[in-house]
Structure formats: C-alpha cells, structure tokens
C-alpha cells in the first residue's frame, strides 16, 4: 500500500511539473507545503522570497534554506534534488548553475517522498560589477566611478553578477588582485574576512591603485585613490 501511494505521489508530482507555469509569484512551492529560500546576507531585506529571487548565474552556486509548512505534522529532514541536472546541478545541499534554462527543484523527505517543488531559472552572466558600502550590510551600491578615501577610511566590497540588466543570484569563484607600482602599493590593503567573495578595502597611505576582479569568465576593475 505504501509503495503504491509513493508511486502515485511521484506520478502526480511529475504531471504537476510538466503542467506548472512559472509566471505566478508565490511564497510557497507548487504544492504550497514548502518554500525554498536563497542564501541570505545580513541586512538583505529582500531575502525572504521563493529562492532564488533572480536567475542563478551559470557557474555560480547557492546553498538554499528550506522552510516546511505541513499542517498537523512535524517537519521532516529534507533534501533538494534537480529535475534537470544538465541545467541546474544539486551537489548535496548546494545548487549550481550549469547552463541557461529552467529546472524544477524537488524538496523531498529522506525517504524520497516529495513534499513540494519550485522552478529555478539559470542565466548566462554578461557583466561583473563591484558593490561597495561602509559596512558589510550596506555594501549594496554598485561602484560606477573611482573611489576616493582618506587615510584610515574603509569600504566593504562585494562582487555582483548581471545578466543583461538583471542582477543574478548565487556566488561564484572570484579572484581579487591589486595592481600598483612602487610606493603606491602601500596605499591600500585588501583584506578577507573569511567569506570567499567579500573583501574589506582599507586606505593606508596617500596614493593610487587599481583593484581587479575576475570570475565566471568575466572581469572588472576599480580605481582607488587615497588622499591625505
């Protein structure tokens, strides 16, 4: 009886995945029993929406959080799997964009029972940018001109990936470098804080330097001037 019920459940889910549309904006998955949230950043007020709130960038990854909404039942241990691993790969509890497209993500109990599902878009990144702010939570403004700092001042820097005009979700492998010559190399310090893609820029002495960022097949630069 249990085996037959599980088979019927999976068949129903498969039919729903084929029939479901992606235009509706909801707070829960297709069966209204669970929500998949994108990885949250401190101070990110837009985090609590079906995850991710924007397409995941090809080559980027995110570690989603799952909220279960089952009436009359304690929440089981759950896992996420991709219905289209050639578009969106699920490596353990991490989702990774493989190529542009849309993929269903199944939210299942440990015994394989499907609880809910959501659809996740994957998009090709076209532009890499740097967002900056005076604190980690406020590093949300895209830098579009050189930064000028006084000695001792600091800025937090975070990479941002865009697909056309839309900011894409996920974290990619990025490399930070400082370009400078001679005494100018002492003008700034670029420090990590344990988060792979985030840096803290500190003005140490008057001078000019350029910060170069490479990731997901894209690159960008940021000119920095430290004034007395």
Buried (B, 14 or more C-beta within 10 A) or exposed (E): EEEEEBEEBBEEBEEBBEEBEEEEEEEBBBBEBBBBBBBEBEEEEEBBBBBBBBBBBBBBBBEBBBBBBEEEEEEEEBBBBBBBEEBBBBEEEBBBBBBBBBBBBBBBBEEEBBBBBBBBBBBBBBBBBBBBBEEBEEBBEEBEEEBEBEBEBBBBBBBBBBBEEEBBBBBBEBEBEBEBEEEBBBBBBBEEEEEEBBBBBBBBBBBBBBBEBBBBEBEBEBBBBBEE
